[in-house]
Amino acid sequence: MAAEDCYATQLIDGDGGFNAAGLDRFVKETKVIDCGLSYAVVAIMGPQSSGKSTLMNQLFHTKFREMDAFRGRSQTTKGIWIAKCVGIEPCTIGMDLEGTDGRERGEDDTTFEKQSALFALAVSDIVLINMWCHDIGREQAANKPLLKTVFQVMMRLFSPRKTTLLFVIRDKTKTPFEYLEPVLREDIQKIWDSVPKPQAHKSTPLSEFFTVEVVALSSYEEKEEKFKEEVAELRQRFFHSISPGGLAGDRRGVVPASGFSFSAQQIWKVIKENKDLDLPAHKVMVATVRCEEIANEKFTHLTSNEDWLALEEAVQSGPVPGFGKQLSSILDTYLSEYDMEAIYFEEGVRNSRRHQLETRALDFVFPAYNTMLGHLRSNALENFKVRLEQSLSNGEGFASSVRTSTERCVLEFDRGCADAAVRQANWDTSRVREKLRRDLDAHASSVRSTKLSELNITYEKKLSASLTEPVGALLEAGGEDTWASIRKLLNRETEAAVSEFSKAVVGFELDKVTIEKMVQNLRVYARNVVETRAREEAGKALIHMKDRFSTVFNYDSDSMPRVWTGKEDIKTITKDARSASLKILSVRAAIRLDEKPDNIEKVIFSSLMDGTGTALSTQDRSTRALADPLATSTWEEVSPKDTLITPVQCKSLWRQFKSETEYTVTQAISAQEAHKRSNNWLPPPWAIMAMILLGFNEFMMLLRNPLYLLVLFVAYLLSKALWVQMDIAGEFRHGAISGILSISSKFLPTVMDILRRLAEEAQGRPTPEAPRQPVSLASQSYGSETPQPNPLTSSVPESSVSSSVSYSDSGMEYSSPNLARRRATNNQEME
């Protein structure tokens, strides 16, 4: 039965079944769904076989099924049918209801009649009531039950919509229309007054709910042409029917076209359940459902939008320029579409669902926005690090560099946030900004700590370099003013470092307390450097004492090596050397940086030097032990932390020092005695006197016989030649036994050499001097085993502790821990 242009569709069948799928298809095919509020619904009701479908087809060019008069009068329309009114603007939906008072349903079955009438009133803007002209003015006319039904079901609508009731008088007679209309309106008013009404509407006039219009048409069967002309004239009234002044110009509570299908379905469901129909609540319900559907649809489209997906992917890898503008445009697109589709629904519901859609969409895109802020914060932090490093490299002060870099980076971050801001949202970036501030402060604090640490290390190294070696040299010197010089050095270097350090930290703009604390730490460090060096030197006290002893003992005041000839006072030299060594010990005994007086040197000298040369009785020794000032572990007027060598340790070191240097003194004494022996060639005086007394006769004999004198002179010359040639003095310089053995081995070769020279001179053939005869193997071997000191060049004989002797091709070489010198002896030097 459907036509090509009107898409006639059965909406509700005769049993009350609702054709939801057919209605959805109808609104899409007729494009009613796109009309918004610019559409109208026209329904027609009336007695069965009163020509309702014919009127609808003639009036709206629909194709509703019409009754075939040649087959008899029977029910034609079952249930409710709808179709699009062809050629009517705005879009108009025609609704053809099943006729009332039909024999098919019977007199008592009025349920569907009331349900369909209520449905028509609920969804239609204009209701055509088809009635016969001859029923006007009759008390029991066929239209009376219909009007009662309309008015009764109207009471089931809470706040019913304003509906236009257009009474169509069919088959008008000769009675003028001006007389028929008042009678009809009077009948309608009587019916309205007779219908029971709720207490709230007891005095409500009919015009509050209905706009009543009356029109009369000629008989379709007897005056068809006239009928069509009147219908065509009536058709014109349906153009722009919803405009002000039109048939439905004052309608209320219109459901938007996109919700028409759902609204009609829900209304019929409520009617079928025999519940009172609250149209305002129904309107809100329809708006809620439809706005929810529209919002969900737009959100789904948003989540799959290609531009959004590309933007989301791009922001994961880094900041996106124009992020806020792009995202705002995407959101605005779908919010605008929602507004366009939901514009005709109830405002409160529409705005509520729009807010929900906006909130849901913003919650969906917020992670991307938050990621964008994270990139902006990270970039600002990295830029801050680079700018700060560059500023510091250019020599700018640290605090000013931090301020300048912070201001620039925060400004860049704020600009980035403004660029990333989403127009639809009012997101607060203060938390991210505060986190950026904390990150900048943390990095600045870290760099500040690093720079200050580097500055401290730099000046600590300077102090170490300027104090360690000089302090060591002063302690090694061990003079009277050693600690005074150290204090002066410490104060000078510390003040210089503190002055430079104070200038260097000005750019950090630290508070006074912090600067004072850092300066104090630097002073403490300088003192610690001196104390550490002093402790190191204290640990090497014995070594330095022996070095000082060796220097003073083996060298004179002109720093020339001593030659032990027998004229030196070894006892005095030893005492001086020990006093110098004891001075080294007293200097290293304690740290004296506070200029506090002490008696360490006095106690050490009085206890160790003064008591070393006097012999004490047993009673005196026991008394001295009880009063020994070194029999303790602390020095008077010296704190334990400043003590380097305790009195007990000083006493122990002194004993060890004396035991290790005693051998050097013994060797010096031995060398002195050996020198004396080597220089004394004459026999003792008593031997000379004995020789004179016992050899007087022989001396007189020589005087009486001069020939003996000649023999003695020749013997003297020969002996002199042998003496010089064999270097007898040099041979005996190393000892008597060694000299005898050496002379005995060289005697015969020397005599033969002299005789050969004399023979050659006698023959008149002088020959060059023969080379010196080599030392015999026996002599060399013995000399290497028992080296003898040279009394002219050696100051201290060899010892296992302080010196050693080695031989080379040119002579003997002496070495010791303190002095290394080489002495060569040549047998020809003594000629």
SVG drawing of the C-alpha trace seen along z (x, -y; Angstrom):
<svg xmlns="http://www.w3.org/2000/svg" viewBox="-31 -40 221 53">
<polyline fill="none" stroke="black" stroke-width="0.4" points="0.0,0.0 3.0,-2.2 3.4,-4.8 6.5,-6.1 6.4,-9.6 4.5,-9.3 6.0,-6.1 2.8,-5.0 3.6,-2.7 1.5,-1.0 2.7,-2.4 0.5,-0.3 -1.3,2.8 -4.9,3.7 -3.6,5.7 -1.6,2.7 1.8,3.9 4.2,1.0 6.3,1.1 9.5,-0.5 11.7,0.7 9.1,-0.6 9.0,-4.0 12.8,-4.3 12.9,-3.4 10.1,-5.9 11.8,-8.9 15.1,-8.1 13.6,-7.6 11.4,-10.7 14.3,-12.6 12.1,-13.7 15.0,-13.1 16.8,-16.1 14.0,-18.5 14.6,-19.5 11.5,-21.3 10.4,-22.3 7.8,-19.5 4.1,-18.9 2.0,-15.9 -1.6,-15.8 -3.9,-13.0 -7.5,-12.3 -10.1,-10.5 -13.8,-9.9 -16.4,-7.2 -15.7,-4.2 -16.5,-4.6 -16.8,-8.4 -14.3,-9.0 -11.2,-9.7 -8.7,-8.0 -10.3,-9.6 -10.0,-13.1 -6.4,-12.5 -5.5,-11.3 -7.3,-14.2 -5.9,-16.7 -2.2,-15.6 -1.8,-13.4 -1.2,-10.3 -2.0,-6.8 -3.9,-5.5 -6.3,-2.6 -9.8,-3.8 -13.1,-1.9 -14.6,-0.4 -18.3,-1.4 -19.2,1.2 -18.2,3.9 -20.1,2.6 -19.4,0.5 -16.8,2.2 -13.6,1.4 -10.8,0.3 -8.1,-1.2 -6.8,1.2 -4.7,-0.3 -2.7,-3.5 -1.0,-4.4 1.4,-7.2 2.6,-8.8 4.4,-11.8 2.2,-14.6 3.4,-15.3 4.1,-18.8 3.4,-20.4 6.0,-22.7 7.2,-22.3 7.5,-18.5 4.2,-17.2 3.4,-13.6 -0.1,-12.4 -1.6,-9.9 -4.7,-7.9 -6.4,-6.3 -8.8,-3.4 -12.4,-4.5 -14.5,-4.6 -17.8,-2.9 -17.0,0.0 -19.0,3.1 -15.8,5.2 -14.7,4.3 -18.2,4.0 -19.9,1.6 -18.1,2.5 -14.5,2.8 -13.4,-0.9 -9.9,-0.2 -8.0,-0.6 -10.3,-3.6 -9.2,-5.4 -5.5,-4.4 -5.3,-5.6 -7.1,-8.8 -4.6,-9.5 -1.7,-8.6 -3.0,-11.1 -3.4,-13.9 0.1,-13.2 2.0,-13.2 -0.1,-15.4 -0.1,-19.1 -3.4,-19.1 -6.2,-16.6 -8.9,-16.4 -12.2,-15.2 -14.3,-13.9 -18.1,-14.2 -21.4,-14.2 -23.3,-17.4 -26.6,-15.8 -25.2,-15.0 -24.8,-18.6 -27.4,-19.6 -28.4,-16.0 -28.0,-14.8 -27.3,-11.2 -25.2,-12.0 -22.3,-9.8 -19.7,-12.4 -20.7,-12.7 -18.9,-9.5 -15.8,-10.5 -15.7,-14.0 -16.2,-12.5 -13.4,-10.1 -11.0,-12.9 -11.7,-15.1 -11.6,-12.1 -8.2,-10.9 -6.9,-14.4 -7.3,-14.4 -4.7,-11.6 -2.1,-14.0 -0.2,-16.0 0.1,-19.5 -1.0,-18.5 0.4,-20.1 -1.7,-22.8 -3.5,-20.9 -5.5,-22.2 -8.9,-20.4 -10.1,-20.9 -13.7,-19.7 -14.4,-18.7 -18.2,-18.8 -18.8,-16.3 -21.6,-16.4 -22.8,-19.9 -26.4,-20.8 -28.1,-23.9 -28.0,-25.2 -25.5,-28.1 -22.1,-27.4 -22.6,-30.5 -25.4,-28.8 -23.8,-25.4 -20.5,-26.6 -22.1,-28.2 -24.2,-25.1 -21.1,-22.9 -19.1,-25.0 -22.0,-25.0 -22.1,-21.2 -18.4,-21.0 -18.5,-23.3 -21.3,-21.2 -19.2,-18.0 -16.2,-19.7 -18.2,-20.9 -19.7,-17.5 -16.4,-15.6 -15.0,-15.0 -11.8,-17.0 -9.1,-16.9 -9.4,-19.5 -6.6,-21.5 -8.5,-21.9 -12.1,-22.3 -12.3,-25.9 -9.8,-25.6 -11.4,-26.8 -11.3,-24.6 -9.1,-27.1 -6.3,-26.4 -5.8,-23.0 -7.4,-23.2 -7.6,-25.5 -10.9,-24.7 -11.4,-25.3 -14.4,-24.3 -14.6,-23.7 -17.4,-22.3 -17.0,-20.2 -19.5,-19.1 -20.4,-15.6 -17.6,-13.7 -20.0,-11.3 -22.6,-13.9 -20.5,-16.9 -17.0,-15.5 -15.7,-18.6 -17.0,-20.9 -15.5,-18.7 -12.1,-18.7 -12.1,-22.5 -12.9,-22.9 -10.3,-20.4 -7.7,-22.2 -8.6,-25.4 -8.3,-23.7 -4.9,-22.2 -3.5,-25.7 -4.1,-26.2 -1.6,-23.4 1.3,-25.3 3.4,-26.8 1.0,-25.5 3.5,-25.8 4.3,-29.4 2.7,-32.1 -0.9,-32.5 -1.0,-29.0 -3.2,-26.2 -0.6,-25.0 1.1,-28.3 0.7,-28.2 1.7,-24.6 3.8,-23.7 6.2,-20.9 7.3,-19.8 9.7,-16.8 12.6,-17.3 12.4,-15.3 15.4,-13.2 13.6,-12.0 10.2,-11.5 10.6,-7.8 11.8,-7.1 9.2,-9.5 6.3,-7.8 7.5,-4.4 7.8,-5.4 4.4,-7.1 2.6,-4.1 4.4,-1.9 3.1,-4.0 -0.4,-4.1 -0.4,-0.3 0.6,0.1 -2.5,-2.0 -0.4,-4.6 -1.0,-8.2 1.1,-10.0 3.2,-12.9 4.1,-14.7 6.6,-17.1 8.4,-14.2 8.1,-12.3 9.6,-15.2 12.5,-15.2 12.9,-11.5 13.0,-11.7 15.5,-14.6 17.6,-12.7 17.8,-9.5 18.3,-11.3 20.9,-13.7 22.7,-10.8 22.7,-9.0 23.9,-12.1 26.6,-12.7 27.8,-9.1 27.8,-9.2 29.9,-12.4 32.3,-11.0 32.8,-7.8 33.5,-9.9 36.0,-12.0 37.9,-8.9 38.4,-7.7 39.0,-11.1 42.1,-10.9 43.3,-14.4 43.0,-13.6 44.9,-10.3 47.7,-12.0 47.8,-14.8 47.9,-12.3 50.7,-10.3 52.7,-13.4 52.5,-14.7 54.0,-11.5 57.3,-12.2 57.6,-15.9 55.8,-19.2 53.5,-20.1 53.2,-23.7 49.6,-24.9 48.5,-22.0 45.8,-23.9 44.4,-25.4 44.3,-22.0 42.7,-20.2 40.2,-23.0 39.2,-22.9 38.6,-19.1 36.5,-19.4 34.6,-22.4 33.7,-20.4 31.9,-17.6 30.4,-19.9 29.0,-22.1 27.6,-19.0 26.0,-18.0 24.5,-21.5 23.0,-21.3 21.5,-17.9 20.2,-18.5 19.2,-22.1 15.4,-21.3 15.4,-19.1 14.6,-20.4 17.2,-23.0 18.0,-21.8 18.6,-18.2 20.4,-19.4 22.8,-21.6 23.3,-18.9 24.2,-16.3 26.4,-18.8 28.3,-19.5 28.7,-15.7 29.9,-15.3 32.3,-18.2 33.6,-16.9 34.0,-13.4 35.8,-14.6 38.1,-16.8 38.8,-13.9 39.7,-11.8 42.1,-14.3 43.6,-15.4 46.4,-12.8 47.6,-14.2 47.4,-17.7 49.2,-16.6 51.9,-14.9 52.2,-18.2 52.8,-20.1 55.4,-17.4 57.3,-18.1 57.1,-21.8 58.4,-21.4 61.2,-19.1 62.2,-21.4 62.2,-24.4 64.4,-22.5 66.8,-21.5 66.9,-25.1 67.6,-26.3 70.5,-23.9 72.0,-25.1 71.5,-28.8 72.9,-28.5 76.0,-26.7 76.5,-29.3 76.0,-32.2 78.5,-30.7 81.0,-30.1 80.7,-33.8 81.7,-34.8 78.3,-36.0 77.6,-35.6 75.9,-32.4 72.9,-34.0 72.2,-36.5 72.6,-33.6 70.0,-31.5 67.6,-34.4 67.9,-35.3 67.7,-31.7 64.8,-31.0 62.8,-34.0 63.4,-33.1 62.6,-29.5 59.4,-30.1 58.3,-32.7 58.9,-30.1 56.9,-27.6 54.0,-30.1 54.0,-30.8 54.0,-27.1 51.1,-26.6 49.2,-29.4 49.8,-27.8 48.7,-24.4 45.6,-25.8 42.3,-24.2 39.6,-26.7 36.8,-24.5 38.7,-23.7 39.9,-25.8 42.8,-23.5 45.1,-24.9 48.8,-24.7 49.9,-26.0 50.8,-22.6 53.1,-21.8 54.5,-25.3 55.3,-24.8 56.9,-21.5 59.0,-23.2 60.0,-25.8 61.0,-23.0 63.0,-21.3 64.7,-24.6 65.5,-25.3 66.7,-21.7 69.0,-21.9 70.3,-25.3 70.9,-24.0 72.8,-21.0 74.9,-23.2 75.5,-25.6 76.7,-22.8 78.9,-21.5 80.4,-24.9 81.0,-25.7 82.5,-22.2 84.8,-22.8 85.7,-26.2 86.4,-24.7 88.6,-22.0 90.5,-24.5 91.4,-26.7 92.1,-23.6 94.5,-22.4 96.1,-25.9 96.4,-25.8 97.9,-22.2 100.4,-23.3 101.4,-26.4 101.6,-24.9 102.7,-21.2 106.2,-21.6 107.1,-24.8 105.9,-23.4 107.9,-20.2 111.0,-22.3 110.5,-24.4 110.1,-21.3 113.1,-19.7 115.2,-22.8 114.2,-22.6 115.2,-26.1 114.3,-28.2 111.5,-30.0 110.2,-27.0 106.6,-27.2 106.6,-31.0 107.5,-30.8 104.9,-28.1 102.2,-30.3 103.2,-33.2 103.1,-31.1 99.7,-29.6 98.2,-33.0 99.6,-34.5 98.5,-31.8 95.1,-31.3 94.3,-35.0 95.3,-35.1 93.1,-32.1 90.2,-33.4 90.4,-36.8 90.3,-35.2 87.6,-32.8 85.4,-35.6 85.7,-37.4 84.9,-34.2 81.7,-33.5 80.2,-37.0 78.4,-36.0 76.6,-33.2 74.9,-35.8 75.0,-33.6 73.9,-34.7 76.4,-36.0 76.2,-33.0 76.8,-30.5 79.8,-32.5 81.3,-32.7 80.8,-29.0 82.6,-28.2 85.4,-30.6 85.7,-28.9 85.9,-25.5 88.7,-26.8 90.6,-28.0 90.1,-24.7 91.3,-22.9 94.5,-25.0 95.2,-24.2 94.5,-20.5 97.0,-20.6 99.7,-21.9 98.7,-19.5 98.7,-16.6 102.2,-17.5 103.4,-17.9 102.2,-14.5 103.9,-13.0 107.1,-14.7 106.7,-13.5 106.6,-10.0 110.0,-10.5 111.5,-12.2 114.2,-9.5 115.3,-9.7 115.6,-13.5 117.4,-13.3 120.1,-11.0 120.4,-13.1 120.9,-16.2 123.4,-14.4 125.3,-13.2 125.4,-16.7 126.6,-18.4 129.0,-15.7 130.6,-15.1 130.7,-18.7 132.2,-21.8 130.7,-25.3 131.8,-26.0 130.0,-22.9 133.3,-21.2 133.8,-17.5 135.7,-16.9 139.1,-15.2 139.8,-13.4 143.5,-14.5 143.6,-14.3 143.1,-18.0 139.2,-17.8 137.3,-17.6 135.0,-14.7 133.2,-15.0 132.2,-18.6 131.3,-17.9 129.2,-14.9 127.4,-17.0 126.6,-19.7 125.4,-17.2 123.1,-15.6 121.8,-19.0 120.9,-19.7 119.2,-16.4 117.3,-16.9 116.2,-20.3 114.6,-18.4 112.8,-16.2 111.5,-19.0 110.2,-20.9 108.3,-17.8 106.9,-16.9 103.8,-19.0 101.7,-21.3 102.2,-24.9 99.7,-26.9 98.0,-28.7 101.1,-30.6 100.7,-29.1 103.9,-28.9 105.3,-25.5 108.4,-24.0 108.8,-21.0 112.2,-21.9 113.4,-22.7 112.1,-19.5 113.6,-17.4 117.0,-19.0 117.1,-18.9 116.0,-15.3 118.0,-13.9 121.0,-16.1 121.8,-17.3 121.7,-13.8 123.6,-12.0 127.2,-12.7 127.0,-12.4 127.2,-9.2 124.5,-8.7 124.4,-6.5 121.7,-3.9 119.8,-6.0 120.0,-9.1 118.8,-7.1 115.8,-5.8 115.0,-9.3 115.4,-10.7 113.1,-8.0 110.4,-9.1 110.8,-12.7 111.4,-12.1 109.3,-14.6 109.3,-12.3 107.7,-9.4 104.2,-10.6 102.0,-10.5 101.1,-14.2 103.0,-17.5 102.1,-20.2 100.1,-23.1 99.6,-21.1 96.3,-19.4 96.3,-15.8 95.0,-16.6 98.1,-18.8 100.5,-16.2 102.6,-14.6 105.2,-12.7 104.5,-11.9 107.2,-12.3 107.5,-8.6 107.9,-8.2 110.6,-11.0 112.5,-9.1 112.3,-5.9 113.3,-7.7 116.3,-9.2 117.5,-5.8 117.1,-4.4 118.8,-7.4 121.8,-7.1 122.2,-3.4 122.2,-4.0 124.6,-7.0 127.1,-5.6 128.8,-3.6 129.5,-6.7 131.2,-8.4 133.3,-5.2 134.4,-5.1 135.4,-8.8 137.5,-8.1 139.1,-5.1 139.9,-7.2 141.5,-9.9 143.7,-7.4 144.7,-5.7 145.6,-9.1 147.8,-9.8 149.6,-6.5 150.1,-6.9 151.8,-10.3 154.2,-9.2 157.3,-7.7 160.0,-8.3 160.6,-5.8 159.7,-6.8 162.2,-9.2 163.4,-6.5 164.3,-4.4 166.2,-7.3 168.2,-7.8 168.9,-4.1 170.2,-4.1 172.5,-7.0 173.9,-5.4 174.3,-1.9 175.5,-3.0 178.2,-5.5 181.1,-3.1 179.8,-2.5 179.4,-6.2 183.0,-6.9 184.2,-4.1 182.5,-5.8 184.3,-9.0 187.7,-7.3 187.1,-5.5 185.5,-7.8 185.1,-4.8 182.3,-3.7 180.6,-7.0 180.8,-6.5 179.2,-3.1 176.6,-4.5 175.9,-7.3 175.5,-4.9 173.3,-2.8 171.3,-5.9 170.9,-6.8 169.9,-3.2 167.4,-3.2 166.0,-6.6 165.5,-5.3 163.8,-2.2 161.6,-4.4 160.4,-6.6 160.1,-3.9 158.1,-1.6 156.1,-4.4 156.8,-2.8 155.0,-5.6 151.9,-5.0 152.1,-1.2 152.3,-1.6 149.4,-4.0 147.0,-1.0 148.7,0.8 152.0,2.4 151.2,6.0 149.7,4.9 152.7,2.6 155.2,5.4 153.5,7.8 153.3,5.3 156.9,4.2 158.2,7.7 156.4,8.5 157.8,5.4 161.3,5.3 163.1,7.6 161.6,6.2 162.3,2.7 166.0,3.5 166.4,5.2 164.8,2.2 167.3,-0.2 170.3,2.0 169.2,2.1 168.9,-1.6 172.3,-2.1 173.8,0.4 172.2,-1.4 173.5,-4.8 176.9,-3.4 176.9,-2.3 175.7,-5.8 172.2,-4.6 169.7,-6.4 166.2,-4.8 162.9,-6.3 161.5,-5.6 159.9,-2.3 156.3,-2.1 155.4,-1.4 155.3,2.2 151.8,3.5 150.7,4.4 151.0,8.0 147.9,10.2 148.5,10.9 148.6,7.2 145.5,6.5 143.6,9.3 144.4,8.3 143.7,4.6 140.3,5.5 139.6,7.5 140.9,5.0 140.5,1.5 142.3,-1.2 141.0,-4.7 142.9,-7.6 143.7,-9.9 144.0,-12.9 140.6,-12.5 138.3,-10.4 136.5,-12.0 134.8,-8.9 135.9,-5.3 133.6,-2.9 130.7,-1.5 128.0,1.0 125.4,-1.6 126.5,-5.0 129.0,-4.3 130.3,-1.7 133.5,-1.4 133.8,-0.3 136.7,-0.2 137.1,-1.3 139.9,-1.5 140.9,-4.9 140.8,-4.3 138.4,-4.0 134.9,-5.4 133.1,-6.2 129.3,-6.5 126.9,-7.1 123.2,-7.9 123.9,-11.6 127.0,-12.2 128.3,-10.6 131.7,-11.5 134.3,-9.9 138.0,-9.9 140.7,-8.7 144.1,-7.7 147.0,-7.6 150.2,-6.0 152.2,-8.6 150.8,-11.6 153.1,-10.8 156.3,-11.0"/>
</svg>
